[in-house]
Amino acid sequence: MSPIRKPDRRGFLTGGLSLGALSLLTGCDLTGNEPAQRLLWNMSGSNDRVQGWLFYPNRLAPTYPESAVDRVFRYNAFYPEEPAPQLDPTTYRLELSGSIGDKRSWTVDNLYQLPRTWQTTRHVCVEGWSRIGKWGGCPLRIFLEHVEADLTKNYVGVIYADGYYTSIDMPTALHPQTIMAFTFADQILPRKFGYPMKIRIPTKLGFKNPKFVVALSVTNDYPGGLRIQLVPRLLRRYCGRLGEPSCRKIYVPSRSWPRHRLPEASRPDLSPL
């Protein structure tokens, strides 16, 4: 497999500015109202489809020697580290739904018995920074095959313990470097990085690397992602003039996608940035 070229920073900046420019051109205030959220939903779906067309399933992200690992790895989320979910390994269950043959839930001990691989890859954040880390875990493809998932479907939907959710296109889910990470720097995955399991996808930006994963669903319908609701808040943070969206209002059109959410009290604070 040939390696993926390092992402171009100018391309990131251009892509990031395009949404703000579009909002000005269309007169959309990007608040939490339904028309604005629908627009963002459609844009997100189009963006994911374009990424799918550009994705080369046989290309690998660059790997690095262990000497290059950043021992002080940066925490990042849309909330501070302190309220990050703290999942109890004795009660944790990974729930499965959609086009999966074996929908039995998985405990932490069950997950830790899966075959493992290790990678030293670069985590690239959409904010413009990056860090190199060592991750260990089971290739997502092996897990999906084990639970008899229909690999001809289009997406794997993911729910986080903090109420966030996202989607992974199937070619990315089956990529050899996409893993269910249980360790970081040869230690059990720390809480701040998504204990007990995050999905490490070195071919994607950081916000497409789910953590605190509590549910997976295989579907043909586009599950979308909560990042759509967070975009206005991020723009407001940098521009200081956009209205606060209704971040808790989530559109989940997929019939095969689990509709449950964690109790409101167990989620981190989504107050304005």
Secondary structure as the mmCIF struct_conf table of DSSP 4:
data_model
#
loop_
_struct_conf.conf_type_id
_struct_conf.id
_struct_conf.beg_label_comp_id
_struct_conf.beg_label_asym_id
_struct_conf.beg_label_seq_id
_struct_conf.end_label_comp_id
_struct_conf.end_label_asym_id
_struct_conf.end_label_seq_id
HELX_LH_PP_P HELX_LH_PP_P1 SER A 2 SER A 2
STRN STRN1 PRO A 3 PRO A 3
HELX_LH_PP_P HELX_LH_PP_P2 ILE A 4 ASP A 8
HELX_RH_AL_P HELX_RH_AL_P1 ARG A 9 THR A 26
TURN_TY1_P TURN_TY1_P1 GLY A 27 GLY A 27
BEND BEND1 GLY A 32 ASN A 33
HELX_RH_AL_P HELX_RH_AL_P2 GLU A 34 LEU A 54
TURN_TY1_P TURN_TY1_P2 PRO A 57 ASN A 58
STRN STRN2 LEU A 60 LEU A 60
HELX_RH_3T_P HELX_RH_3T_P1 GLU A 66 ALA A 68
BEND BEND2 ARG A 71 VAL A 72
HELX_LH_PP_P HELX_LH_PP_P3 PHE A 73 TYR A 75
BEND BEND3 PHE A 78 TYR A 79
BEND BEND4 GLU A 81 GLU A 81
TURN_TY1_P TURN_TY1_P3 GLU A 82 PRO A 83
BEND BEND5 ALA A 84 ALA A 84
TURN_TY1_P TURN_TY1_P4 PRO A 89 THR A 91
STRN STRN3 LEU A 94 LEU A 94
STRN STRN4 GLU A 95 GLY A 98
BEND BEND6 SER A 99 SER A 99
STRN STRN5 ILE A 100 ILE A 100
BEND BEND7 GLY A 101 GLY A 101
STRN STRN6 TRP A 106 TRP A 106
HELX_RH_AL_P HELX_RH_AL_P3 VAL A 108 TYR A 112
TURN_TY1_P TURN_TY1_P5 GLN A 113 GLN A 113
BEND BEND8 LEU A 114 LEU A 114
STRN STRN7 THR A 117 VAL A 124
TURN_TY1_P TURN_TY1_P6 VAL A 126 GLU A 127
BEND BEND9 GLY A 128 GLY A 128
STRN STRN8 SER A 130 PRO A 139
HELX_RH_AL_P HELX_RH_AL_P4 LEU A 140 HIS A 146
TURN_TY1_P TURN_TY1_P7 VAL A 147 GLU A 148
STRN STRN9 ALA A 149 ALA A 149
TURN_TY1_P TURN_TY1_P8 LEU A 151 THR A 152
BEND BEND10 LYS A 153 ASN A 154
STRN STRN10 TYR A 155 TYR A 160
TURN_TY1_P TURN_TY1_P9 ALA A 161 ASP A 162
BEND BEND11 GLY A 163 GLY A 163
STRN STRN11 TYR A 165 ASP A 169
HELX_RH_AL_P HELX_RH_AL_P5 MET A 170 ALA A 173
TURN_TY1_P TURN_TY1_P10 LEU A 174 LEU A 174
BEND BEND12 HIS A 175 HIS A 175
TURN_TY1_P TURN_TY1_P11 PRO A 176 GLN A 177
STRN STRN12 ILE A 179 PHE A 184
TURN_TY1_P TURN_TY1_P12 ALA A 185 ASP A 186
STRN STRN13 GLN A 187 ILE A 188
HELX_LH_PP_P HELX_LH_PP_P4 LEU A 189 PRO A 190
HELX_RH_3T_P HELX_RH_3T_P2 ARG A 191 PHE A 193
TURN_TY1_P TURN_TY1_P13 GLY A 194 PRO A 196
STRN STRN14 LYS A 198 ARG A 200
TURN_TY1_P TURN_TY1_P14 PRO A 202 THR A 203
BEND BEND13 LYS A 204 LYS A 204
HELX_RH_3T_P HELX_RH_3T_P3 GLY A 206 LYS A 208
BEND BEND14 ASN A 209 ASN A 209
BEND BEND15 PHE A 212 PHE A 212
STRN STRN15 VAL A 213 THR A 219
BEND BEND16 ASN A 220 ASP A 221
TURN_TY1_P TURN_TY1_P15 LEU A 226 LEU A 226
HELX_RH_AL_P HELX_RH_AL_P6 ARG A 227 CYS A 239
BEND BEND17 GLY A 240 GLY A 240
BEND BEND18 LEU A 242 LEU A 242
HELX_LH_PP_P HELX_LH_PP_P5 GLY A 243 PRO A 245
TURN_TY1_P TURN_TY1_P16 CYS A 247 ARG A 248
TURN_TY1_P TURN_TY1_P17 ARG A 255 SER A 256
BEND BEND19 TRP A 257 TRP A 257
HELX_RH_3T_P HELX_RH_3T_P4 GLU A 264 SER A 266
BEND BEND20 ARG A 267 ARG A 267
HELX_LH_PP_P HELX_LH_PP_P6 PRO A 268 ASP A 269
#
